[in-house]
C-alpha cells in the first residue's frame, strides 16, 4: 500500500508526457467539433464566447433597445461560466500536487466523467446534432444546456491541468498563443534536427486539427451522443496513460 501511495504521489516528468498532452489537444478539437456543429459556440475557446457576450450587452445601447437574451448568448454564457467552474476544480491539484501522478490521473478521470455526463444529457435531450445556420441552433432545451455545461467544464479542467504542467503544449486548449510562440521560435526553420520547443507546438496544432476533423466525421455518422461517448472512451484511455509517464528525476547534489 505504501509503495502504491508513493507511486501515485510522485511528480511526473512533464517533458516526457507528450502522448497524453497531445491527446489533450486532440480532445480540444474533438469536443469543439460537436459543440460548434450544433450551436456555433466553442466549449474550449472562450475568447469568442466572451466577445459574443460583450456584443449582446452592446445591443442594449444601439438605439433599438433590444432587451431579449438571445439563445446563442445564453449558450455562450453557459459555456463561459462552466469553463470557469471546471478550471476552478483544477485548483484542487494545487492541494494534492499539480504534477503528481495522482492528480493528473484523477483530474483526467473527472474530465472523463464530465464528458460522459454530456453524452447522456444530449442523448436524453432528443435534440439533433447539426445546425445549418446560426439563427437556428440544433440545441435549445434544458438538457442541451447541461451538455454544454459539462463539455465546457471538462475543457476548463483540461486547460488548467495543461497549464500547470508548464510544457510547450501550454494549456492544450487555446492555440492563438501557440501559433504566436511558434512563429517567434528562433529555431523554426532548423529542419535537419529535432527542436522540442518547435515540434511540440506543431504537434499541438496538428492534433487539434485532427481532433476536429475526427469529431465531425464521427458526428456525421452517429450523432452528438455517440460522438461524446467515443470521446468518453478516449478520455479514459488518456487517464490510464498518465500511469505510464516516467517520474521526474530528482537533481543530484
VENKA-V83942 format. One record per pair of residues at least 4 apart in sequence whose ideal C-beta (glycine too) atoms are under 7 Angstrom apart, sorted by sequence separation. I is the first residue (numbers start at 1). J is the second residue. D is the distance in whole Angstrom. If there is no record, write none. Layout:
# VENKA-V83942
i:I j:J d:D
i:I j:J d:D
This chain:
# VENKA-V83942
i:1 j:5 d:6
i:2 j:6 d:6
i:3 j:7 d:6
i:4 j:8 d:6
i:5 j:9 d:6
i:6 j:10 d:7
i:13 j:17 d:7
i:17 j:21 d:5
i:18 j:22 d:6
i:19 j:23 d:7
i:20 j:24 d:6
i:21 j:25 d:7
i:22 j:26 d:7
i:23 j:27 d:6
i:24 j:28 d:7
i:26 j:30 d:6
i:27 j:31 d:6
i:28 j:32 d:6
i:29 j:33 d:6
i:31 j:35 d:7
i:32 j:36 d:6
i:33 j:37 d:6
i:34 j:38 d:7
i:35 j:39 d:6
i:36 j:40 d:6
i:46 j:50 d:6
i:47 j:51 d:7
i:48 j:52 d:6
i:49 j:53 d:7
i:50 j:54 d:7
i:51 j:55 d:6
i:52 j:56 d:7
i:53 j:57 d:7
i:54 j:58 d:6
i:55 j:59 d:7
i:58 j:62 d:7
i:69 j:73 d:6
i:71 j:75 d:6
i:72 j:76 d:6
i:73 j:77 d:6
i:74 j:78 d:6
i:75 j:79 d:6
i:76 j:80 d:6
i:77 j:81 d:6
i:78 j:82 d:6
i:79 j:83 d:6
i:80 j:84 d:7
i:81 j:85 d:6
i:82 j:86 d:6
i:83 j:87 d:6
i:84 j:88 d:6
i:85 j:89 d:7
i:92 j:96 d:6
i:94 j:98 d:6
i:96 j:100 d:6
i:101 j:105 d:6
i:102 j:106 d:6
i:103 j:107 d:5
i:104 j:108 d:6
i:105 j:109 d:6
i:106 j:110 d:7
i:107 j:111 d:7
i:108 j:112 d:7
i:109 j:113 d:7
i:110 j:114 d:6
i:111 j:115 d:6
i:112 j:116 d:6
i:113 j:117 d:6
i:114 j:118 d:6
i:115 j:119 d:7
i:116 j:120 d:7
i:117 j:121 d:6
i:118 j:122 d:6
i:119 j:123 d:6
i:120 j:124 d:6
i:121 j:125 d:6
i:132 j:136 d:7
i:140 j:144 d:6
i:142 j:146 d:7
i:143 j:147 d:7
i:144 j:148 d:7
i:145 j:149 d:6
i:146 j:150 d:6
i:147 j:151 d:6
i:148 j:152 d:6
i:149 j:153 d:6
i:150 j:154 d:6
i:151 j:155 d:7
i:152 j:156 d:6
i:153 j:157 d:6
i:154 j:158 d:6
i:155 j:159 d:6
i:156 j:160 d:7
i:157 j:161 d:6
i:158 j:162 d:6
i:159 j:163 d:6
i:160 j:164 d:6
i:161 j:165 d:7
i:175 j:179 d:6
i:176 j:180 d:7
i:177 j:181 d:6
i:178 j:182 d:6
i:179 j:183 d:6
i:180 j:184 d:6
i:181 j:185 d:7
i:195 j:199 d:6
i:196 j:200 d:6
i:197 j:201 d:7
i:198 j:202 d:6
i:199 j:203 d:6
i:200 j:204 d:6
i:201 j:205 d:7
i:202 j:206 d:6
i:203 j:207 d:6
i:204 j:208 d:6
i:205 j:209 d:7
i:206 j:210 d:6
i:207 j:211 d:6
i:208 j:212 d:7
i:209 j:213 d:6
i:210 j:214 d:6
i:211 j:215 d:6
i:212 j:216 d:6
i:213 j:217 d:6
i:214 j:218 d:6
i:215 j:219 d:6
i:216 j:220 d:7
i:218 j:222 d:6
i:219 j:223 d:7
i:222 j:226 d:3
i:223 j:227 d:7
i:224 j:228 d:6
i:225 j:229 d:6
i:226 j:230 d:7
i:227 j:231 d:6
i:228 j:232 d:6
i:229 j:233 d:7
i:230 j:234 d:7
i:231 j:235 d:6
i:232 j:236 d:7
i:233 j:237 d:7
i:234 j:238 d:7
i:235 j:239 d:7
i:236 j:240 d:7
i:237 j:241 d:6
i:12 j:17 d:6
i:36 j:41 d:7
i:60 j:65 d:7
i:69 j:74 d:6
i:93 j:98 d:4
i:98 j:103 d:6
i:122 j:127 d:7
i:131 j:136 d:6
i:139 j:144 d:3
i:190 j:195 d:6
i:194 j:199 d:6
i:219 j:224 d:7
i:222 j:227 d:6
i:35 j:41 d:6
i:36 j:42 d:6
i:42 j:48 d:5
i:96 j:102 d:6
i:97 j:103 d:6
i:131 j:137 d:5
i:182 j:188 d:7
i:35 j:42 d:7
i:42 j:49 d:6
i:59 j:66 d:5
i:60 j:67 d:7
i:96 j:103 d:4
i:131 j:138 d:4
i:162 j:169 d:6
i:163 j:170 d:7
i:170 j:177 d:6
i:35 j:43 d:4
i:41 j:49 d:6
i:130 j:138 d:6
i:162 j:170 d:7
i:163 j:171 d:5
i:170 j:178 d:6
i:187 j:195 d:5
i:219 j:227 d:5
i:129 j:138 d:6
i:162 j:171 d:5
i:218 j:227 d:5
i:32 j:42 d:5
i:93 j:103 d:4
i:128 j:138 d:5
i:162 j:172 d:4
i:188 j:198 d:6
i:32 j:43 d:6
i:127 j:138 d:6
i:162 j:173 d:7
i:187 j:198 d:6
i:31 j:43 d:6
i:32 j:44 d:5
i:127 j:139 d:5
i:159 j:171 d:4
i:185 j:197 d:6
i:215 j:227 d:6
i:218 j:230 d:6
i:31 j:44 d:6
i:32 j:45 d:7
i:159 j:172 d:7
i:185 j:198 d:5
i:56 j:70 d:7
i:93 j:107 d:6
i:127 j:141 d:6
i:158 j:172 d:6
i:159 j:173 d:4
i:158 j:173 d:6
i:28 j:44 d:5
i:125 j:141 d:6
i:182 j:198 d:7
i:56 j:73 d:4
i:90 j:107 d:7
i:127 j:144 d:5
i:125 j:143 d:4
i:155 j:173 d:6
i:124 j:143 d:5
i:125 j:144 d:5
i:182 j:201 d:4
i:53 j:73 d:6
i:181 j:201 d:6
i:182 j:202 d:7
i:52 j:73 d:6
i:89 j:110 d:7
i:121 j:143 d:5
i:122 j:144 d:6
i:125 j:147 d:7
i:53 j:76 d:6
i:178 j:201 d:5
i:52 j:76 d:5
i:53 j:77 d:6
i:121 j:146 d:4
i:122 j:147 d:4
i:121 j:147 d:4
i:178 j:204 d:6
i:49 j:76 d:4
i:53 j:80 d:7
i:178 j:205 d:6
i:168 j:196 d:6
i:118 j:147 d:5
i:121 j:150 d:7
i:168 j:197 d:5
i:175 j:204 d:7
i:49 j:79 d:5
i:50 j:80 d:6
i:175 j:205 d:6
i:41 j:72 d:7
i:49 j:80 d:5
i:169 j:200 d:6
i:40 j:72 d:7
i:118 j:150 d:4
i:168 j:200 d:4
i:172 j:204 d:7
i:117 j:150 d:4
i:118 j:151 d:5
i:167 j:200 d:7
i:168 j:201 d:6
i:175 j:208 d:6
i:41 j:75 d:5
i:46 j:80 d:6
i:41 j:76 d:5
i:169 j:204 d:5
i:39 j:75 d:5
i:43 j:79 d:6
i:114 j:150 d:5
i:46 j:83 d:5
i:41 j:79 d:6
i:114 j:153 d:5
i:115 j:154 d:5
i:114 j:154 d:4
i:111 j:154 d:4
i:111 j:157 d:5
i:110 j:157 d:6
i:111 j:158 d:6
i:107 j:157 d:6
i:107 j:161 d:5
i:104 j:161 d:7
i:72 j:134 d:7
i:72 j:137 d:7
i:99 j:164 d:7
i:71 j:137 d:6
i:86 j:152 d:7
i:98 j:164 d:4
i:99 j:165 d:6
i:78 j:145 d:5
i:82 j:149 d:4
i:86 j:153 d:3
i:90 j:157 d:5
i:85 j:153 d:5
i:86 j:154 d:6
i:89 j:157 d:5
i:93 j:161 d:7
i:71 j:140 d:6
i:79 j:148 d:6
i:83 j:152 d:4
i:86 j:155 d:7
i:87 j:156 d:4
i:78 j:148 d:5
i:82 j:152 d:4
i:83 j:153 d:7
i:86 j:156 d:3
i:87 j:157 d:7
i:90 j:160 d:3
i:78 j:149 d:6
i:82 j:153 d:5
i:85 j:156 d:7
i:86 j:157 d:4
i:90 j:161 d:6
i:93 j:164 d:6
i:83 j:155 d:6
i:84 j:156 d:6
i:87 j:159 d:6
i:75 j:148 d:6
i:79 j:152 d:4
i:83 j:156 d:4
i:87 j:160 d:5
i:14 j:99 d:7
i:11 j:97 d:7
i:12 j:99 d:6
i:9 j:97 d:7
i:11 j:99 d:4
i:11 j:100 d:6
i:12 j:101 d:5
i:10 j:100 d:7
i:129 j:219 d:6
i:9 j:100 d:5
i:10 j:101 d:6
i:38 j:129 d:6
i:40 j:131 d:7
i:8 j:100 d:7
i:12 j:104 d:6
i:37 j:129 d:7
i:38 j:130 d:7
i:39 j:131 d:7
i:8 j:101 d:5
i:9 j:102 d:6
i:37 j:130 d:5
i:38 j:131 d:6
i:7 j:101 d:7
i:8 j:102 d:4
i:40 j:134 d:5
i:129 j:223 d:4
i:129 j:224 d:4
i:40 j:137 d:7
i:39 j:137 d:4
i:38 j:137 d:7
i:39 j:138 d:7
i:38 j:138 d:4
i:39 j:139 d:5
i:38 j:139 d:5
i:122 j:224 d:5
i:123 j:225 d:4
i:122 j:225 d:5
i:43 j:148 d:7
i:119 j:225 d:5
i:122 j:228 d:7
i:43 j:151 d:4
i:43 j:152 d:4
i:119 j:228 d:4
i:118 j:228 d:5
i:119 j:229 d:5
i:44 j:155 d:4
i:43 j:155 d:5
i:35 j:148 d:7
i:115 j:228 d:6
i:119 j:232 d:6
i:35 j:151 d:6
i:115 j:231 d:5
i:116 j:232 d:4
i:115 j:232 d:5
i:31 j:151 d:5
i:112 j:232 d:6
i:115 j:235 d:5
i:31 j:154 d:7
i:112 j:235 d:4
i:31 j:155 d:6
i:111 j:235 d:5
i:112 j:236 d:5
i:28 j:155 d:7
i:108 j:235 d:7
i:112 j:239 d:6
i:44 j:173 d:5
i:45 j:174 d:7
i:108 j:238 d:5
i:109 j:239 d:5
i:27 j:158 d:7
i:108 j:239 d:4
i:24 j:158 d:6
i:105 j:239 d:6
i:108 j:242 d:6
i:105 j:242 d:5
i:24 j:162 d:6
i:104 j:242 d:5
i:105 j:243 d:6
i:21 j:162 d:7
i:101 j:242 d:6
i:101 j:243 d:7
i:25 j:169 d:7
i:28 j:172 d:6
i:28 j:173 d:5
i:21 j:167 d:6
i:25 j:172 d:5
i:17 j:165 d:7
i:21 j:169 d:4
i:24 j:172 d:4
i:17 j:167 d:7
i:14 j:165 d:4
i:21 j:172 d:6
i:14 j:166 d:6
i:15 j:167 d:7
i:14 j:167 d:5
i:25 j:204 d:5
i:29 j:208 d:4
i:33 j:212 d:5
i:37 j:216 d:6
i:28 j:208 d:5
i:29 j:209 d:6
i:32 j:212 d:6
i:22 j:203 d:5
i:26 j:207 d:5
i:29 j:210 d:7
i:30 j:211 d:4
i:34 j:215 d:6
i:18 j:200 d:7
i:25 j:207 d:4
i:26 j:208 d:7
i:29 j:211 d:3
i:30 j:212 d:7
i:33 j:215 d:3
i:37 j:219 d:6
i:25 j:208 d:5
i:28 j:211 d:6
i:29 j:212 d:3
i:33 j:216 d:5
i:26 j:210 d:6
i:27 j:211 d:6
i:30 j:214 d:6
i:22 j:207 d:5
i:26 j:211 d:4
i:30 j:215 d:4
i:34 j:219 d:6
i:25 j:211 d:7
i:29 j:215 d:6
i:33 j:219 d:6
i:38 j:224 d:6
i:34 j:224 d:6
i:34 j:227 d:5
i:34 j:228 d:6
i:31 j:231 d:6
i:30 j:231 d:6
i:27 j:231 d:7
i:27 j:234 d:6
i:27 j:235 d:6
i:23 j:238 d:5
i:20 j:238 d:5
i:20 j:241 d:5
i:19 j:241 d:6
i:20 j:242 d:6
i:20 j:245 d:7
i:17 j:245 d:5
i:16 j:245 d:6
i:16 j:246 d:5
i:13 j:245 d:7
i:12 j:245 d:4
i:13 j:246 d:5
i:13 j:247 d:6
i:12 j:247 d:6
i:13 j:248 d:4
i:11 j:247 d:7
i:12 j:248 d:6
i:13 j:249 d:7
i:10 j:247 d:5
i:11 j:248 d:4
